[in-house]
Amino acid sequence: MNRLLFAILLIAALPLWGQTSLEQQLEKLIDALPEGSEVAVSIYDLTAKKPLYTYHPNRLSRPASTMKLATGIATLARTDMEVPFSTQVWYQGIVSNDTLHGDVYVVGGFDPEFDEEGMRRLVNSVAQQSFKVVTGKVYGDVSMKDSLYWGQGWAWDDTPEAYQPYLSPLMYSKGTVTVTVSPSDIQGQPASVFTYPSSSYYTVENTTKTKTPSVGRFDINRNWLDNGNHITVKGNVERRSGREINVYSSKDFFMHTFLERLSAQGLQVDSIYGFAELIPDGNEVMLGSFETSAQRVLEEMMKESDNLYAEALLYRLGTLTSSKKTISAQDGLKEITALLRRFGYKSEQFKVVDGSGLSNYNYLSPAMLVDLLKFAYNDTDMFRRLYKSLPISGIDGTLKHRMKQTVANRNVHAKTGSFTGINCLAGYTQTADGHDIAFAIMNQNVLQQLKAREFQNKVCEVICSYKYAESQ
């Protein structure tokens, strides 16, 4: 009888024993991470207003591009964030007949979205004026920011990668050139090379051959060690391919092309541009401008993890909070630091040195990222703007190809972050019974990026499958 009773109790308990708690599932995933790697996790239930799971939540980690959450949320926290990014063209002097006795100024506002359309508009705004001759010079006004063109701790040998452009208040085509190469129809003949945008600021040398392995490996580069803009395209071309590369000195790229386009429109201007600040004297007239909304910059920064857009927002923070004419990255970083201090963190408990996370000197914890996400969630308008900007699992941005055909598909809105040895994910999701969740996962010292991404994907799947009723 005792044995029969024990058997009945054993069978009745099997379903309960078969269930694995959320904590057990997550710890099993953590145990399976590569030896030598580290991870820190913070998962917070926004609906129930309590932690759901933590694992070394206060461990400082390099955030990589999840740093953009801090930059974006600090920007969204300001009521004046709606002021658009603007690039303007002015003249200063007196117009007599067809001659401007004075100078033309292009005033940079660090608009990362300024493209071929922006260049066309500014050039046309000058070309449509009554004057066709400028007796003075054409100047670029880059006084908005300091002359540092890279952030603290950025790797010098990451150039000429497009993700590390030379920063300037005057940005044109993100400070990059897109090079596209197509093989010839005839083996051994040079491939066709196309560049965008067109400008004589850079030169191109094509020594490629179509389907000819003996000429060596295909490569696109520029003489970046010499701070030059001579682009070389060489080697064997088997298929259509290309590369985006940065160009040295974004401000010069902008002004050289602007002056070139003015001349093409028939304006007689000095062939050499300069850089000077527009000092109002009562004789200045604005001819035109090109503007980009801050929300647009925020969305591009988050969806595509664009470093230029993040640094533009950081400097925007500086202009909104500082009374100085010329600002530095530190002016924007003060606002991010102040926000983290509002949550109770002391300055010595974290380190932020840029807006994009490209620097190895940044250090945040999962708890800090979750506190930022909680802060944004508790403000309806801020949360709406932030949520709209984040990549969606299986749908778009840097999460487009992740978590497809899983319970987490379309259910994770989060910012990715990665460079060598680092892979992070932080954002929002929902449990199976509709609880809103904020989370941050920071994998460190993991050289196999795929392993970290798989771990993060599975953590999100566990959260999305979780039901409170079944956990009681």
C-alpha positions in Angstrom: 0.0 0.0 0.0 2.8 2.4 0.8 4.5 1.6 -2.5 1.3 2.3 -4.4 0.8 5.6 -2.6 4.4 6.6 -3.3 3.9 5.8 -7.0 0.7 7.8 -7.2 2.4 10.8 -5.6 5.4 10.4 -7.9 3.2 10.4 -11.1 1.2 13.4 -9.8 4.4 15.4 -9.2 6.0 14.7 -12.6 4.5 17.7 -14.4 5.8 20.0 -11.7 9.2 18.4 -11.7 9.3 18.7 -15.5 8.8 22.4 -15.4 11.9 24.5 -15.5 11.8 28.0 -13.9 12.9 31.1 -15.8 15.9 31.3 -13.5 16.9 27.8 -14.1 16.6 28.2 -17.9 18.7 31.4 -17.9 21.4 29.9 -15.7 21.6 26.9 -17.9 22.2 29.2 -20.9 24.9 31.1 -18.9 26.7 27.8 -18.0 26.9 27.0 -21.7 28.8 30.2 -22.6 32.4 29.8 -23.9 34.9 29.3 -21.1 36.8 32.6 -20.3 33.9 34.8 -21.4 31.8 36.9 -18.9 28.2 38.0 -18.9 26.1 40.3 -16.9 22.3 40.5 -17.1 19.5 42.6 -15.7 15.8 41.9 -16.5 13.2 44.1 -15.0 9.4 43.7 -15.1 8.0 47.2 -15.9 4.4 46.0 -15.4 4.9 44.5 -12.0 7.6 47.0 -11.1 10.1 44.5 -9.8 13.3 42.7 -11.0 12.5 39.5 -12.9 16.1 38.2 -13.0 19.6 39.5 -12.4 23.1 38.1 -12.9 26.0 40.4 -11.8 23.8 43.4 -12.8 26.3 45.9 -11.4 29.3 44.5 -13.2 30.9 47.2 -15.3 31.2 46.3 -19.0 32.1 48.0 -22.2 28.7 48.8 -23.8 29.7 49.1 -27.4 26.8 50.6 -29.3 24.3 50.1 -26.5 26.0 53.4 -25.4 23.6 54.9 -28.0 20.7 54.2 -25.6 22.3 56.6 -23.1 22.9 59.3 -25.8 19.4 58.9 -27.2 17.5 58.9 -23.9 19.5 61.9 -22.6 18.5 63.7 -25.8 14.9 62.7 -25.5 14.8 63.9 -21.9 15.2 67.5 -23.1 12.1 69.5 -24.0 14.1 71.4 -26.6 15.3 68.3 -28.5 13.0 69.1 -31.4 15.2 71.9 -32.7 16.3 70.5 -36.1 19.8 70.0 -37.3 20.5 72.8 -39.8 23.2 73.6 -42.4 22.8 77.2 -43.7 24.3 79.4 -46.5 24.6 83.1 -46.0 26.2 86.0 -47.7 27.7 89.1 -46.0 28.3 92.3 -48.0 26.6 94.4 -50.5 25.1 93.3 -53.9 25.5 95.7 -56.8 24.2 94.7 -60.2 25.5 91.2 -60.8 28.3 91.3 -58.2 28.4 90.5 -54.5 31.0 92.7 -52.8 31.5 90.4 -49.9 31.7 86.8 -48.8 29.6 83.6 -48.8 29.5 81.4 -45.7 28.3 77.9 -45.2 27.5 77.5 -41.5 27.6 73.9 -40.3 25.2 72.5 -37.7 26.6 68.9 -37.6 23.7 67.5 -39.7 24.7 63.8 -40.3 21.9 63.5 -42.9 23.3 66.2 -45.2 23.5 64.5 -48.6 23.4 65.1 -52.3 20.0 66.7 -52.0 21.3 69.0 -49.3 24.2 70.0 -51.5 22.0 70.7 -54.4 19.7 72.9 -52.4 22.4 75.0 -50.9 24.2 75.4 -54.3 20.9 76.4 -56.0 20.1 78.9 -53.2 23.2 80.8 -54.2 22.9 80.2 -58.0 19.4 81.7 -58.0 20.5 85.0 -56.6 20.9 88.1 -58.8 24.7 88.2 -58.3 26.9 86.0 -60.5 30.3 87.2 -59.2 31.6 87.1 -55.7 34.5 89.4 -55.0 35.3 87.9 -51.6 35.8 84.3 -50.6 33.6 81.3 -49.9 34.0 80.2 -46.3 33.0 77.2 -44.2 31.9 78.1 -40.7 32.8 75.1 -38.5 32.9 77.1 -35.2 30.1 75.0 -33.7 32.5 72.4 -32.4 36.1 71.9 -31.5 38.6 70.6 -34.0 38.8 67.0 -32.7 37.6 64.8 -35.5 37.5 61.5 -33.5 36.3 60.5 -30.1 38.4 59.7 -27.1 39.6 56.1 -27.4 38.7 55.6 -31.0 41.1 53.2 -32.8 43.3 55.0 -35.3 43.5 51.9 -37.5 39.8 51.6 -37.9 40.0 54.2 -40.6 39.2 54.1 -43.5 36.1 52.2 -42.4 32.9 54.2 -43.0 31.7 53.6 -39.4 34.5 55.9 -38.2 34.1 59.2 -40.2 36.1 62.4 -39.6 33.6 64.4 -37.5 32.8 68.0 -38.5 29.9 70.5 -38.3 30.0 70.3 -42.1 29.3 66.7 -43.1 28.6 65.7 -46.6 27.4 62.2 -47.5 28.4 61.1 -44.0 32.0 61.9 -44.8 32.2 58.8 -47.0 32.5 57.7 -50.6 30.7 54.6 -51.9 32.8 52.6 -54.4 30.9 50.0 -56.5 32.8 47.6 -58.8 31.2 45.5 -61.6 33.1 42.9 -63.7 33.5 43.3 -67.4 31.8 40.9 -69.9 35.2 40.0 -71.1 37.7 38.0 -68.9 40.9 39.9 -68.2 39.5 43.3 -68.9 39.3 46.0 -66.2 36.1 46.1 -64.1 33.9 49.1 -64.1 34.3 51.4 -61.1 31.5 53.8 -59.9 31.8 56.2 -57.0 29.2 58.3 -55.1 29.0 61.1 -54.6 31.0 62.5 -57.4 33.7 65.1 -56.5 37.2 65.9 -57.6 38.1 66.0 -54.0 39.2 62.4 -54.3 40.9 60.4 -57.1 40.4 56.8 -58.2 43.0 54.4 -59.6 41.6 51.2 -61.1 44.0 48.3 -61.8 41.4 45.5 -61.6 41.0 42.6 -64.0 37.8 40.6 -64.5 38.0 36.9 -63.5 41.8 36.8 -63.4 43.0 35.3 -60.1 46.6 35.8 -61.0 46.3 39.6 -60.3 45.7 39.0 -56.7 42.9 39.5 -54.2 40.2 42.2 -54.8 40.6 45.3 -52.6 39.3 48.8 -52.2 41.3 51.2 -50.1 42.7 54.7 -49.8 46.1 56.1 -48.7 44.9 56.8 -45.2 48.3 56.6 -43.5 49.2 59.7 -45.5 45.9 61.4 -44.8 45.3 61.2 -48.6 42.2 60.7 -50.6 43.6 58.6 -53.4 41.3 55.5 -53.7 42.8 52.4 -55.2 40.7 49.6 -56.6 42.8 46.5 -57.5 42.8 42.7 -57.9 40.5 40.1 -59.3 36.8 40.9 -59.8 34.5 38.0 -59.9 31.2 39.7 -59.1 29.6 43.0 -58.4 30.8 44.3 -55.0 31.8 47.5 -53.3 32.8 49.3 -50.1 32.0 52.5 -48.3 35.2 54.3 -47.1 35.7 57.5 -45.2 37.5 60.4 -46.7 40.1 62.5 -44.8 38.8 65.8 -43.5 35.0 66.0 -43.9 34.9 69.8 -43.8 37.3 70.0 -46.8 35.3 67.3 -48.6 32.2 69.5 -48.1 33.7 72.8 -49.0 35.7 71.5 -52.0 32.5 70.0 -53.5 30.4 73.0 -52.7 32.8 75.4 -54.5 33.1 73.0 -57.4 29.3 72.9 -57.8 29.0 76.7 -57.5 31.5 77.0 -60.4 29.6 74.5 -62.4 26.5 76.7 -62.0 28.4 79.6 -63.7 29.3 81.6 -60.6 32.6 83.4 -60.6 34.1 82.7 -57.2 37.6 82.4 -55.7 39.0 79.0 -56.5 40.3 78.5 -53.0 37.8 78.3 -50.1 38.6 79.1 -46.5 37.3 78.5 -42.9 36.0 81.4 -40.8 33.2 82.2 -38.4 30.3 84.3 -39.7 30.3 87.4 -37.4 27.0 89.3 -37.7 27.4 92.9 -38.7 24.0 93.8 -40.1 24.9 93.0 -43.7 24.4 89.3 -43.5 21.6 87.6 -45.4 20.6 83.9 -45.2 20.1 82.4 -48.7 19.0 78.9 -47.8 19.2 76.0 -45.4 18.9 72.2 -45.2 17.3 70.7 -42.1 16.9 67.3 -40.5 14.7 66.5 -37.6 16.2 65.2 -34.4 13.8 62.3 -34.4 15.1 61.2 -37.8 18.7 61.3 -36.5 17.6 59.3 -33.4 16.0 56.6 -35.6 18.9 56.2 -37.9 21.3 56.1 -35.0 19.3 53.3 -33.3 18.1 51.2 -36.3 21.4 51.2 -38.2 23.7 51.8 -35.2 25.3 54.7 -37.0 28.2 56.2 -35.1 28.1 59.6 -36.9 24.4 60.1 -36.0 25.2 59.3 -32.3 28.1 61.8 -32.2 25.9 64.4 -33.8 23.3 63.9 -31.1 26.0 64.1 -28.4 27.1 67.5 -29.7 23.5 68.5 -30.0 23.2 67.8 -26.3 26.2 70.1 -25.8 24.6 73.0 -27.8 21.4 72.7 -25.8 23.0 72.7 -22.4 26.0 75.0 -22.9 26.2 78.7 -23.5 29.5 78.4 -25.3 29.8 79.2 -28.9 32.2 76.3 -29.6 31.4 73.0 -27.8 33.2 69.7 -27.2 32.1 66.2 -26.6 32.5 66.8 -22.9 29.6 69.3 -23.0 27.2 66.6 -24.2 28.7 64.0 -21.9 27.9 66.1 -18.9 24.2 65.7 -19.7 24.5 61.9 -19.9 26.5 61.9 -16.6 23.9 64.1 -14.9 21.1 61.7 -16.0 23.0 58.7 -14.6 23.6 60.6 -11.3 19.8 61.2 -11.1 19.5 57.4 -10.7 21.9 57.4 -7.7 25.1 56.5 -9.5 28.2 58.3 -8.6 30.6 59.6 -11.3 33.3 57.1 -10.2 31.0 54.2 -10.7 30.9 54.5 -14.5 32.7 56.1 -17.4 31.3 57.6 -20.6 33.6 59.3 -23.2 31.7 59.3 -26.5 28.1 59.1 -27.7 28.4 56.1 -30.0 30.1 53.5 -27.9 33.0 53.2 -30.4 35.5 53.9 -27.7 36.9 51.1 -25.5 37.0 53.6 -22.6 33.2 53.5 -21.9 32.0 51.5 -19.0 28.4 50.9 -17.9 26.5 48.1 -16.2 23.3 46.3 -17.2 21.6 47.9 -14.2 22.5 51.3 -15.5 21.1 50.5 -19.0 17.9 49.1 -17.4 17.5 52.3 -15.3 17.8 54.3 -18.5 15.1 52.1 -20.1 12.8 52.4 -17.1 13.2 56.2 -17.1 12.2 56.4 -20.7 9.3 53.9 -20.2 7.8 56.1 -17.4 7.4 59.1 -19.8 4.8 58.3 -22.4 6.1 60.7 -25.1 9.7 59.8 -24.5 8.9 56.0 -24.6 6.9 56.4 -27.8 9.8 58.1 -29.6 12.4 55.7 -28.3 10.4 52.6 -28.9 9.8 53.7 -32.5 13.5 54.1 -33.1 14.7 50.7 -31.8 15.5 47.8 -34.1 12.7 45.1 -34.1 13.7 41.4 -34.0 13.3 39.7 -37.3 12.0 42.9 -39.0 14.5 45.7 -39.4 17.7 47.4 -38.4 20.5 45.5 -36.7 18.0 42.9 -35.5 16.5 42.2 -39.0 18.0 38.7 -39.2 17.8 37.7 -35.6 15.1 35.6 -33.7 13.2 34.8 -36.8 10.8 31.9 -36.6 10.9 32.0 -32.8 8.5 33.3 -30.1 10.7 36.4 -29.9 10.2 37.3 -33.5 8.7 40.9 -33.7 8.6 41.0 -29.9 12.0 42.5 -29.1 12.7 46.2 -29.6 16.4 46.6 -28.6 19.7 48.1 -29.3 22.6 45.9 -30.3 26.3 46.6 -29.5 29.4 44.8 -30.7 33.1 45.0 -31.5 35.9 42.6 -30.9 35.3 40.6 -27.7 32.1 42.6 -26.9 28.5 41.9 -27.7 25.5 43.5 -26.0 21.8 43.7 -26.3 19.4 46.0 -24.4 15.8 47.1 -24.8 12.2 46.1 -24.4 10.1 42.9 -24.8 7.0 41.3 -23.5 6.2 38.1 -21.6 3.7 35.6 -23.0 1.0 37.1 -20.7 1.7 40.7 -21.6 4.1 42.1 -19.0 6.4 44.8 -20.4 10.1 44.0 -19.8 13.2 46.1 -19.8 16.5 44.1 -20.2 20.2 44.4 -20.7 22.6 41.6 -21.6 26.3 42.4 -21.8 28.6 39.7 -23.0 32.3 40.4 -22.6 35.6 38.7 -23.6 33.7 36.5 -26.1 35.6 36.2 -29.4 32.9 34.2 -31.1 30.3 36.8 -31.8 27.8 34.2 -33.0 27.9 32.5 -29.6 27.0 35.7 -27.8 24.2 36.5 -30.2 22.8 33.0 -29.9 22.8 33.4 -26.1 21.0 36.7 -26.2 18.4 35.4 -28.7 17.7 32.5 -26.4 17.4 34.7 -23.3 14.8 36.8 -25.2 13.0 33.6 -26.2 12.8 32.5 -22.5 11.5 35.9 -21.5 8.9 36.0 -24.3 7.7 32.5 -23.3 7.4 33.3 -19.6 4.0 33.3 -18.0 3.4 34.5 -14.4 0.5 32.2 -13.8 2.6 29.1 -14.6 5.4 30.3 -12.4 3.3 30.5 -9.2 
